[in-house]
Amino acid sequence: GDRWSDDLELDARNACDDTDSCTGFMRYTGDNDQHCFDWCGRPQFCMPVSDQDKRPFAPNAAWTSYVKSEYLEGLGISHADL
């Protein structure tokens, strides 16, 4: 599999920013070699959460998430928290 790079991050960020339905993206940062082979170089794009979702995001130490700023408040995060 591919490895994460600055160029890949920029491409993922631009693709998400250019897509209204994208709320953010995440990337695998865990230490499982097979999972890394499958996911390290593949950004996973997030779509809007519905009102029915009780907990749209759950902490997972193996993934690093990037959320568009306009969705932070809905997660209980302010810009001051960053």
VMD Tcl script that builds the backbone (N, CA, C; Angstrom):
set m [mol new atoms 246]
animate dup $m
set s [atomselect $m all]
$s set {name element resname resid chain x y z} {
  {N N GLY 1 A 0.826 -1.198 0.000}
  {CA C GLY 1 A 0.000 0.000 0.000}
  {C C GLY 1 A 0.860 1.247 0.000}
  {N N ASP 2 A 0.235 2.336 -0.272}
  {CA C ASP 2 A 0.906 3.634 -0.279}
  {C C ASP 2 A 1.027 4.190 1.125}
  {N N ARG 3 A 1.929 5.112 1.296}
  {CA C ARG 3 A 2.110 5.819 2.568}
  {C C ARG 3 A 1.485 7.201 2.457}
  {N N TRP 4 A 1.104 7.746 3.597}
  {CA C TRP 4 A 0.570 9.104 3.648}
  {C C TRP 4 A 1.688 10.077 3.352}
  {N N SER 5 A 1.364 11.157 2.661}
  {CA C SER 5 A 2.366 12.173 2.338}
  {C C SER 5 A 1.711 13.547 2.423}
  {N N ASP 6 A 2.524 14.568 2.427}
  {CA C ASP 6 A 1.999 15.939 2.433}
  {C C ASP 6 A 1.165 16.198 1.184}
  {N N ASP 7 A 1.609 15.669 0.038}
  {CA C ASP 7 A 0.864 15.859 -1.207}
  {C C ASP 7 A -0.497 15.171 -1.142}
  {N N LEU 8 A -0.530 13.977 -0.577}
  {CA C LEU 8 A -1.795 13.257 -0.444}
  {C C LEU 8 A -2.734 14.002 0.501}
  {N N GLU 9 A -2.190 14.533 1.591}
  {CA C GLU 9 A -3.025 15.308 2.515}
  {C C GLU 9 A -3.599 16.545 1.827}
  {N N LEU 10 A -2.784 17.236 1.061}
  {CA C LEU 10 A -3.259 18.420 0.341}
  {C C LEU 10 A -4.349 18.038 -0.663}
  {N N ASP 11 A -4.137 16.952 -1.387}
  {CA C ASP 11 A -5.156 16.480 -2.339}
  {C C ASP 11 A -6.460 16.134 -1.624}
  {N N ALA 12 A -6.363 15.446 -0.482}
  {CA C ALA 12 A -7.561 15.070 0.274}
  {C C ALA 12 A -8.277 16.306 0.797}
  {N N ARG 13 A -7.527 17.251 1.334}
  {CA C ARG 13 A -8.117 18.479 1.864}
  {C C ARG 13 A -8.805 19.272 0.746}
  {N N ASN 14 A -8.150 19.396 -0.397}
  {CA C ASN 14 A -8.741 20.122 -1.521}
  {C C ASN 14 A -9.994 19.420 -2.040}
  {N N ALA 15 A -9.948 18.090 -2.137}
  {CA C ALA 15 A -11.116 17.339 -2.606}
  {C C ALA 15 A -12.287 17.531 -1.650}
  {N N CYS 16 A -12.024 17.503 -0.362}
  {CA C CYS 16 A -13.094 17.693 0.624}
  {C C CYS 16 A -13.613 19.130 0.576}
  {N N ASP 17 A -12.708 20.098 0.524}
  {CA C ASP 17 A -13.123 21.503 0.468}
  {C C ASP 17 A -13.954 21.805 -0.769}
  {N N ASP 18 A -13.680 21.116 -1.854}
  {CA C ASP 18 A -14.399 21.348 -3.108}
  {C C ASP 18 A -15.730 20.593 -3.187}
  {N N THR 19 A -16.053 19.802 -2.153}
  {CA C THR 19 A -17.269 18.992 -2.153}
  {C C THR 19 A -18.144 19.417 -0.987}
  {N N ASP 20 A -19.296 20.005 -1.283}
  {CA C ASP 20 A -20.172 20.503 -0.224}
  {C C ASP 20 A -20.593 19.422 0.761}
  {N N SER 21 A -20.772 18.202 0.293}
  {CA C SER 21 A -21.260 17.139 1.169}
  {C C SER 21 A -20.161 16.522 2.040}
  {N N CYS 22 A -18.928 16.934 1.865}
  {CA C CYS 22 A -17.820 16.392 2.661}
  {C C CYS 22 A -17.694 17.194 3.960}
  {N N THR 23 A -17.733 16.500 5.101}
  {CA C THR 23 A -17.568 17.164 6.398}
  {C C THR 23 A -16.135 17.098 6.901}
  {N N GLY 24 A -15.334 16.234 6.298}
  {CA C GLY 24 A -13.944 16.087 6.700}
  {C C GLY 24 A -13.384 14.794 6.124}
  {N N PHE 25 A -12.201 14.445 6.576}
  {CA C PHE 25 A -11.609 13.180 6.143}
  {C C PHE 25 A -10.751 12.625 7.268}
  {N N MET 26 A -10.428 11.356 7.174}
  {CA C MET 26 A -9.583 10.739 8.174}
  {C C MET 26 A -8.553 9.858 7.499}
  {N N ARG 27 A -7.500 9.569 8.251}
  {CA C ARG 27 A -6.439 8.713 7.733}
  {C C ARG 27 A -5.994 7.759 8.832}
  {N N TYR 28 A -5.569 6.584 8.418}
  {CA C TYR 28 A -5.127 5.566 9.366}
  {C C TYR 28 A -3.744 5.912 9.878}
  {N N THR 29 A -3.568 5.923 11.193}
  {CA C THR 29 A -2.276 6.208 11.806}
  {C C THR 29 A -1.904 5.141 12.841}
  {N N GLY 30 A -2.607 4.014 12.814}
  {CA C GLY 30 A -2.351 2.939 13.760}
  {C C GLY 30 A -1.072 2.178 13.442}
  {N N ASP 31 A -0.796 1.171 14.264}
  {CA C ASP 31 A 0.465 0.434 14.112}
  {C C ASP 31 A 0.287 -0.996 13.595}
  {N N ASN 32 A -0.887 -1.334 13.100}
  {CA C ASN 32 A -1.111 -2.655 12.529}
  {C C ASN 32 A -0.629 -2.640 11.076}
  {N N ASP 33 A 0.368 -3.466 10.773}
  {CA C ASP 33 A 0.976 -3.457 9.441}
  {C C ASP 33 A -0.017 -3.759 8.328}
  {N N GLN 34 A -0.900 -4.735 8.527}
  {CA C GLN 34 A -1.876 -5.068 7.484}
  {C C GLN 34 A -2.876 -3.931 7.283}
  {N N HIS 35 A -3.337 -3.348 8.387}
  {CA C HIS 35 A -4.266 -2.217 8.269}
  {C C HIS 35 A -3.584 -1.041 7.581}
  {N N CYS 36 A -2.311 -0.834 7.907}
  {CA C CYS 36 A -1.568 0.246 7.253}
  {C C CYS 36 A -1.433 -0.023 5.764}
  {N N PHE 37 A -1.135 -1.252 5.396}
  {CA C PHE 37 A -1.028 -1.595 3.980}
  {C C PHE 37 A -2.332 -1.266 3.259}
  {N N ASP 38 A -3.463 -1.545 3.911}
  {CA C ASP 38 A -4.774 -1.308 3.307}
  {C C ASP 38 A -5.198 0.153 3.339}
  {N N TRP 39 A -4.815 0.892 4.402}
  {CA C TRP 39 A -5.429 2.199 4.641}
  {C C TRP 39 A -4.488 3.389 4.743}
  {N N CYS 40 A -3.204 3.216 4.967}
  {CA C CYS 40 A -2.327 4.363 5.239}
  {C C CYS 40 A -2.317 5.410 4.123}
  {N N GLY 41 A -2.405 5.012 2.904}
  {CA C GLY 41 A -2.372 5.952 1.794}
  {C C GLY 41 A -3.731 6.210 1.173}
  {N N ARG 42 A -4.810 5.933 1.928}
  {CA C ARG 42 A -6.168 6.082 1.387}
  {C C ARG 42 A -7.020 6.931 2.322}
  {N N PRO 43 A -7.196 8.215 2.006}
  {CA C PRO 43 A -8.054 9.028 2.867}
  {C C PRO 43 A -9.495 8.522 2.810}
  {N N GLN 44 A -10.161 8.592 3.945}
  {CA C GLN 44 A -11.565 8.210 4.040}
  {C C GLN 44 A -12.368 9.489 4.243}
  {N N PHE 45 A -13.248 9.784 3.302}
  {CA C PHE 45 A -14.006 11.022 3.355}
  {C C PHE 45 A -15.288 10.828 4.152}
  {N N CYS 46 A -15.630 11.846 4.922}
  {CA C CYS 46 A -16.806 11.806 5.790}
  {C C CYS 46 A -17.931 12.629 5.175}
  {N N MET 47 A -19.136 12.139 5.334}
  {CA C MET 47 A -20.325 12.810 4.805}
  {C C MET 47 A -21.122 13.397 5.972}
  {N N PRO 48 A -22.069 14.276 5.701}
  {CA C PRO 48 A -22.852 14.885 6.787}
  {C C PRO 48 A -23.540 13.834 7.644}
  {N N VAL 49 A -23.617 14.146 8.905}
  {CA C VAL 49 A -24.339 13.274 9.821}
  {C C VAL 49 A -25.795 13.711 9.867}
  {N N SER 50 A -26.674 12.762 10.082}
  {CA C SER 50 A -28.102 13.090 10.143}
  {C C SER 50 A -28.504 13.403 11.581}
  {N N ASP 51 A -29.673 13.987 11.742}
  {CA C ASP 51 A -30.188 14.293 13.074}
  {C C ASP 51 A -30.465 13.026 13.871}
  {N N GLN 52 A -30.621 11.899 13.199}
  {CA C GLN 52 A -30.917 10.646 13.878}
  {C C GLN 52 A -29.679 10.010 14.510}
  {N N ASP 53 A -28.511 10.435 14.098}
  {CA C ASP 53 A -27.289 9.853 14.651}
  {C C ASP 53 A -27.112 10.305 16.087}
  {N N LYS 54 A -27.027 9.355 16.991}
  {CA C LYS 54 A -26.856 9.673 18.410}
  {C C LYS 54 A -25.418 10.077 18.718}
  {N N ARG 55 A -24.472 9.407 18.128}
  {CA C ARG 55 A -23.053 9.694 18.335}
  {C C ARG 55 A -22.354 9.538 16.994}
  {N N PRO 56 A -22.307 10.605 16.207}
  {CA C PRO 56 A -21.784 10.491 14.851}
  {C C PRO 56 A -20.292 10.197 14.774}
  {N N PHE 57 A -19.552 10.574 15.795}
  {CA C PHE 57 A -18.115 10.336 15.799}
  {C C PHE 57 A -17.744 9.610 17.083}
  {N N ALA 58 A -16.875 8.681 16.974}
  {CA C ALA 58 A -16.383 7.961 18.152}
  {C C ALA 58 A -14.867 8.000 18.132}
  {N N PRO 59 A -14.245 8.232 19.277}
  {CA C PRO 59 A -12.777 8.256 19.318}
  {C C PRO 59 A -12.184 6.925 18.860}
  {N N ASN 60 A -11.121 7.012 18.083}
  {CA C ASN 60 A -10.405 5.825 17.642}
  {C C ASN 60 A -8.948 6.236 17.472}
  {N N ALA 61 A -8.099 5.752 18.358}
  {CA C ALA 61 A -6.696 6.159 18.366}
  {C C ALA 61 A -5.950 5.752 17.103}
  {N N ALA 62 A -6.497 4.832 16.323}
  {CA C ALA 62 A -5.818 4.372 15.110}
  {C C ALA 62 A -6.088 5.267 13.903}
  {N N TRP 63 A -6.946 6.260 14.055}
  {CA C TRP 63 A -7.286 7.142 12.937}
  {C C TRP 63 A -7.135 8.592 13.374}
  {N N THR 64 A -6.650 9.435 12.476}
  {CA C THR 64 A -6.567 10.875 12.688}
  {C C THR 64 A -7.618 11.517 11.788}
  {N N SER 65 A -8.468 12.360 12.391}
  {CA C SER 65 A -9.564 12.978 11.643}
  {C C SER 65 A -9.326 14.469 11.450}
  {N N TYR 66 A -9.739 14.954 10.306}
  {CA C TYR 66 A -9.720 16.372 9.965}
  {C C TYR 66 A -11.163 16.756 9.665}
  {N N VAL 67 A -11.710 17.668 10.458}
  {CA C VAL 67 A -13.108 18.053 10.325}
  {C C VAL 67 A -13.175 19.500 9.854}
  {N N LYS 68 A -14.030 19.773 8.867}
  {CA C LYS 68 A -14.205 21.144 8.405}
  {C C LYS 68 A -14.655 22.015 9.581}
  {N N SER 69 A -14.152 23.225 9.639}
  {CA C SER 69 A -14.391 24.100 10.786}
  {C C SER 69 A -15.867 24.341 11.062}
  {N N GLU 70 A -16.695 24.377 10.034}
  {CA C GLU 70 A -18.114 24.661 10.256}
  {C C GLU 70 A -18.848 23.523 10.974}
  {N N TYR 71 A -18.209 22.370 11.114}
  {CA C TYR 71 A -18.830 21.231 11.794}
  {C C TYR 71 A -18.303 21.040 13.217}
  {N N LEU 72 A -17.303 21.806 13.615}
  {CA C LEU 72 A -16.712 21.642 14.939}
  {C C LEU 72 A -17.703 21.926 16.064}
  {N N GLU 73 A -18.497 22.981 15.925}
  {CA C GLU 73 A -19.444 23.334 16.981}
  {C C GLU 73 A -20.417 22.191 17.260}
  {N N GLY 74 A -20.862 21.523 16.218}
  {CA C GLY 74 A -21.770 20.403 16.385}
  {C C GLY 74 A -21.135 19.245 17.139}
  {N N LEU 75 A -19.815 19.214 17.199}
  {CA C LEU 75 A -19.092 18.177 17.934}
  {C C LEU 75 A -18.734 18.635 19.345}
  {N N GLY 76 A -19.168 19.859 19.673}
  {CA C GLY 76 A -18.846 20.403 20.994}
  {C C GLY 76 A -17.431 20.924 21.101}
  {N N ILE 77 A -16.843 21.281 19.959}
  {CA C ILE 77 A -15.463 21.785 19.923}
  {C C ILE 77 A -15.478 23.223 19.424}
  {N N SER 78 A -14.826 24.097 20.155}
  {CA C SER 78 A -14.710 25.484 19.711}
  {C C SER 78 A -13.331 25.683 19.093}
  {N N HIS 79 A -13.180 26.768 18.360}
  {CA C HIS 79 A -11.868 27.065 17.772}
  {C C HIS 79 A -10.821 27.267 18.876}
  {N N ALA 80 A -11.266 27.732 20.051}
  {CA C ALA 80 A -10.343 27.939 21.162}
  {C C ALA 80 A -9.796 26.611 21.688}
  {N N ASP 81 A -10.547 25.508 21.477}
  {CA C ASP 81 A -10.096 24.188 21.930}
  {C C ASP 81 A -8.974 23.632 21.083}
  {N N LEU 82 A -8.789 24.181 19.898}
  {CA C LEU 82 A -7.800 23.613 18.973}
  {C C LEU 82 A -6.404 24.088 19.247}
}
mol reanalyze $m
mol bondsrecalc $m
mol representation Tube
mol addrep $m
